[in-house]
Every structure is written in C-alpha cells, then in structure tokens.
Amino acid sequence: MMSVLRKSAGSAIALAMALSLGAGIAEAKETVKVAFIGPLTGGVSANGIGGRNSADLAVQLRNADPKAKYEYEMVTLDDECKPNVGVQVATKAAADKNIIGGVTHYCSAVAIGAVDIYHKFNLPVIVWAAVLPDITYGNKHKEVHRVNGTMINQNDVAADFMEGLGYKNWVIIHDTTDYGKGHNKYFSEALKKKGGKILATFGVTSEQQDFTAELTKAKALNPDVIYFGGLTPIGVRIRSQMEKLGFAAEFQGTSGIMSDAFIAGLGPLAEGTVAFREGAPIDKLPGGKFFVEKYNEQGYGESPEAYGPFAFAAMNLLIDSIEDVGPDRKKVRKVLNKTKNRDSIVGTISFDDHGQNTVAAITKYVVQDGKWVVWEDSEYVSGKRKLPGMM
Amino acid sequence: MDVGLLGQFVANGMMLGMMYALVAVGFTLFFGVLDVIKFSHGDVLMVGTFAGFSTYLGLSAMGIDNAFVQLIGVLVVAVCSMAFLGAVIARYLVLPLKSAPPLNILLITLMLGTVLREAVRLFYPDGSNPKPFPYLLPTDTWPFGSFTLRADSVILLLGGLLVIVGVHVLINKTKMGLAMRAVAQDEETAKCMGINFTMIVLLTFALGSGVAAFAGVMNGLYYNEINFSMGLLLGVIGFSAAIIGGLGNIYGAILGGFLFAALQTVGAVALPFSSAYKDVFAFSVVIALMVWRPTGLIAEKSSERV
C-alpha cells in the first residue's frame, strides 16, 4: 500500500514538474516499469529503505527530465532479507512482462537464491549492495550485474590493513547465512596469506540473542581481534556482550555492520570498531554532493545509508540502457553487458564477463565519536587515539 | 578447562536460565488455570520491554536522571502495563473462545503475537532497528582470573529469584493463590464454591504477563539491546521449557528454563560442532525428553485430565 501511495505521489510530482517546465507533455510518454528489490522490513530494513529512496530518486530525476524518452515507474518489492521471500518477489518481478529491469538485493543470502530466476526469465538486474562473490562469479548468467564490489576485495584489504596495524591473532564469529559464511571463507583465506592466526571460528544463527557462551570461550583464547562476518543486529549484540564479559579485544566488522543503526544501537561502545566497504564515502564520491543535495530535496524521511548511492547509480545505469535501446529485456541486457568506463556517482563502472564491476575501491572506516569516519581521516591514524591492542 | 572459565559459563547459563524460567512460568500459569497455550506470550514480553524503554526515554526527557528512580519507573510501567495487556487479552480473546477447540486459542494468540511484533516494528519510531537499552544498574566488576563477576548480573539474578519466590508465595500462601489453584483443579466446583472465575483468570493472565515484562526488562538490562523480534525465540524457548518441566507445574517450568539454558551452553561450548547448532542440539534434547516423559519431568499430580 505504502509503495503504491509513494509511487502515485511520485508521478504526481513528476507531472507537476513537467507542467511547470511546459515541456514533455505535448505527447504522452510510454510508461516503462523497473523494479527495486531490497529488505524494507526486518532487522536490516534501514539499509533497504535507504536504497529504495535512492533508486526512487534516480527515477524521479529522470521523469522530471524533459529529454527522457519514457516515463518510468518503479515497482518496489520487499525481500525482507529472507531467501524464501526473496525468491517469491524475484519471481513476481521477473514474471511481469512490463518490468524491463531491476535493481535488486541488499542481502547476499537472498541475491544468491534469486539470480537463477532472473536468468530463467531473462530479466536484466543490477545488484546494488549484496557482496557475496558467487552472485556474479558463481554462474554465467548474462542477466546479472553488480555495481558494488565483492567480499573478496573487501576481505583482502581488511586482512592486509589489520595485519599492518600489528594484530596477530583473530577469533572469527560469523552468521551461518551465505553472507556470513562467505566472509568467513574469504577473510580466513586472505589472513592465511598474510600470516595472521585464527584461533577459533564460531558460526552463529542470525536470530541468536545470547553470545556469552561463544564469547567466553573466545575470551579464554585471548585473541587480539574479534572478526565478525554478519549484519548489524547481531553485530550490536556481540559487541555489547563482549563488554559484559570484560573482553577487551578489537572489534572488526564487515560492510554488513556499516550502518547508522550499528552506532545508534551501541552508543559509546561503538567507538573504535573498524569495518570495510567498497567505494568511497558519499562526500568523497565524484557525484556525492549532487546526490546528497537531490536526496535532501526529495524530503525522504530516512537516510540513504551506506549503499544508497550504489542503488542510485544502478538505477541510473538501468534507465540509461533503456533510454538507449528501448524497453526490451534482451537488448537492455546486451547493452548492460557492454558497460565500460561509465561515469556514475560511485565512480567509473565497468562490467567484466560476469557482470561484475571491476573497479572496486575499498575504503576503511573506524567509528569515532559516534560516526563512521574514513580511517585516513580519523584520529587513530595520527596516534591521538588507539584501538585496543594496537601497536 | 580452568575453574574461572567454568564459573563464567555457569554464570552466563544461570542468567539465561532465569529469563527462560520467568517466561516459562507464564506459559504454565495460563495452561494451569485455563488449559490454554498463549503463543503471544513472548511478544507481550517484547512490548513490555519497549514500554519500559519508552518510560526511560520519557523520564530522561523530563530531566529525571537518577538511575534508581528510572529503574523503578521502567519496572513499574513495564510490569503494570503488561499485566493490564495480559488481562485484556484474556478478557477479549481467550475467554470468549473458552469452549472453542484449544487450537483456536493457540492460533488466535499466535496471530496476536505477530500483530504485536509488527506493530512495534512499524509504529515504534525506527522500530525495525535494535535499540540500546540503558545501563540502569551499577556496572562494577570483580575479575577472578578468567571469571568476571558483574554487579548487574548478580542484582538481576537476585531480582529474578525474588520474583519466582514471590509467585510461589502468591500461589501457595494467599487466598488468591488458593482460588487460582482451585480453578486450575476444577473450574465447575470452584465456581460453586463462590470463586469469581473470570476475575481469577484475568488475574492469572495479568500475573503471567507481568512476570514476562519483568523478564523482558531483565533481558534489556542484561544485554543492553532490545529489538522487536526478541520475544519470538524467547517465547518458543519459554514454551519448550514449560513443556519439558511439565505444563501446569510452576517448578517444572523453572527447572525446564534452567535445563534449556544449560543445554544451550553445553551445545555452544562442549560439543565439537559449530556453535550455530546449539539450538538444534538443545531442541533435539527437548524432543528426546518429551518422548521419554510425555507429561514433563515433573508431571502434574492430577492426571484425570487425560
């Protein structure tokens, strides 16, 4: 219901804009549907809603552009970050012949389940946030593309960076979804190459509330760092329960905990947490200022969160392709596959054979005074502050 | 494994067990008086915790920042509001269906639980994200080697114990408790003896829900983090604990709660496989126990119900 309201309100605004410009209304444009799929309810919904708003922004801006050949309508679907629900909504989007393409999925566990469906129905999609490598590299589906980097890059940088700070021993806690398991696998591999030692690995369920048993066991091993591969809600729990047990190791997360909600959930305890993410922060992106301005103009109630700019870039890329070749799934797919050196607000986008964006810079972040700060800009670099156990 | 570490595991397990036991007591109370299973119990707990959390925010906004006053405020509001909610649920959802098949009540409360959960997620400001529950208890710690004793854990355990003793006294030593036991044993006869049946049912639901709210606040104070789905697993575990203990028996529920916590701790610590399987392990043992003793570890004395 909400999405219907939003959509009609959106097209009303677009119409009003077109009217006031006095252009593009002489002949009615053909309406083209595009899909957005992300988690709009549930524990990670803050990220999904931020992505939804950002993708919506791309559509609104295009509809307000008198030069656009088509009128775009965004169909928003909620995958709840649950694979079973994700498969349902992916099928729903793919089976609707009026939907030409999609910007899909924040959660890796959902995306990996949905890619086969997009392939089967020939629906070209661009993944906007899920980082599991197999989403693009685990198949040969020409329909699947991804603007953000994978967890392989992320964990290579993470291992290299942490090793460089002088840490030696890790305990890994990961959730047992594809997302958490992937992080565990790639971080362990990257760490082994660098010579870091993993003292123990714990798999935990994504619904788990109590981690005191795992953490007590981990504490006895006396690691320098707790590596956590998983999403914000249990990241918050693990970090706060470490404190309860008087466990003073450094807390290292992944892109999955990089949200404002992580800091809001922990308060001062979040200080010193490190995490890694593809791309650069909004204000350092080539089109970051433009994005933030336009985003604020639309008056969305929620923040775009970390991956909003990727959703925006993905939607823009999809719409560009439709503008080029018209609303035809196969043609759009072909044109997307050929994307090379294309400028976007998240930097240049070039897809390799698997539809994976090859330009994937990783940025290191640390929580400082209740904010995710780029490591190089933080007071930790200058030595003014120190992470637990940092040399 | 050294003694300190073992002590830490036991302390962690005790905390968990206390929370499970408090939830299980509610299930067993409801089943005792009315033979119903109220599946919204875990979500009532969650709503109670959020009510307490809102009270804290309200008190802070009013400028009252004495932790003790805040704690009392949080507890009173959470427990009283959930006692009221419990009574309302009993009055308008459970009692009208009393003569319907028990499955209907189970289903209706299951749906109510979803409604409560989704309502908090959608209507509580930023409800889908975890919230930091405040530290309202002293945070002193005493390290003994690898064992860290925390003042707040000790207070919470004592608080939980006090509530359990309170419920015990209420049921066994007061007139109201006598009436509850009478209703539990034989509704018709109790009515003939002049016991206000409806009132007793409402009071029982209020009691059970109030205890759940206490467990919720305890959960919040212990983990310092609350979220809209915290009641879901707690509800299932509390229910299982009540079942293995022997549904309808308070001591069984308490025993069940601690047993379940012990199983989870053993599952996470002592078994060779990944700790993600600790719930699988704990629930498997519950299944085995139920096959071995279908009426629970401490079976009800009156077996005429069969």
Contacts between the chains, C-beta under 8 A, distances in Angstrom:
chain1	res1	chain2	res2	distance
A	41	B	121	6.7
A	41	B	122	7.9
A	41	B	128	6.4
A	42	B	121	8.0
A	42	B	128	6.3
A	43	B	128	6.6
A	43	B	129	7.5
A	43	B	130	7.4
A	43	B	227	7.0
A	43	B	229	7.3
A	45	B	128	4.3
A	45	B	129	7.8
A	46	B	126	7.7
A	46	B	128	6.8
A	46	B	129	5.6
A	176	B	274	7.5
A	176	B	276	4.5
A	201	B	274	8.0
A	202	B	274	7.0
A	202	B	275	4.9
A	202	B	276	7.7
A	203	B	274	4.1
A	203	B	275	6.6
A	203	B	276	3.8
A	204	B	275	6.4
A	204	B	276	5.4
A	205	B	276	5.4
A	205	B	279	6.7
A	207	B	229	7.3
A	207	B	232	7.5
A	207	B	233	6.0
A	208	B	279	7.8
A	209	B	219	7.9
A	209	B	223	7.0
A	209	B	230	6.3
A	209	B	233	6.3
A	209	B	234	7.5
A	210	B	12	7.6
A	210	B	16	5.8
A	210	B	223	7.6
A	210	B	264	7.6
A	212	B	12	3.9
A	212	B	15	7.6
A	212	B	16	7.7
A	213	B	9	6.6
A	213	B	12	6.0
A	213	B	13	7.8
A	213	B	264	7.1
A	213	B	265	5.0
A	213	B	268	3.7
A	213	B	269	5.4
A	213	B	275	6.9
A	213	B	278	7.3
A	214	B	268	5.7
A	214	B	275	5.2
A	216	B	5	6.8
A	216	B	8	4.8
A	216	B	9	5.9
A	216	B	12	6.2
A	216	B	269	7.7
A	217	B	268	7.4
A	217	B	269	5.7
A	217	B	275	8.0
A	219	B	146	7.2
A	220	B	5	5.3
A	220	B	146	6.0
A	232	B	129	7.6
A	232	B	130	7.4
A	233	B	129	7.9
A	233	B	130	5.2
A	233	B	227	6.2
A	236	B	130	5.0
A	236	B	132	8.0
A	236	B	225	5.5
A	237	B	130	7.5
A	237	B	223	6.4
A	237	B	225	5.6
A	240	B	132	7.9
A	240	B	223	6.4
A	240	B	224	5.1
A	240	B	225	5.4
A	241	B	223	6.6
A	244	B	150	6.7
A	244	B	153	7.9
A	244	B	222	7.5
A	244	B	223	7.8
A	244	B	224	7.9
A	245	B	8	7.2
A	245	B	148	6.0
A	246	B	141	5.8
A	246	B	143	6.4
A	246	B	148	4.1
A	261	B	126	8.0
A	261	B	129	4.1
A	261	B	130	6.9
A	264	B	126	7.8
A	264	B	129	6.7
A	264	B	131	7.9
A	264	B	132	7.0
A	265	B	129	6.7
A	265	B	130	4.3
A	265	B	131	6.8
A	265	B	132	5.4
A	265	B	225	6.1
A	266	B	132	6.3
A	267	B	132	5.0
